Amino acid sequence: MTRLRVEVVRDRCAGYANCLEAAPDVFDLDEHDVAVVAEVDFPVEARAHLDNAARRCPAKAITVIEM
């Protein structure tokens, strides 16, 4: 069964929080205002939701990967 993983490149994240606005159930900001992923593993049905959050990142720090 295909699953999705979301990765954030920490040194590229600038803390814009667009991902948090797009998917507050998936992302949060840590104490350094860097995006962190609440979960590691997502169902393939969440693809559109996750891709939207990744597209909204002006720093292009978010990647959605099929596992």
Secondary structure, DSSP 8 states (H G I E B T S, - for coil): --EEEEEE-TTT-----HHHHH-TTTEEE-TTS-EEES-SEEEGGGHHHHHHHHHT-TT--EEEEE-
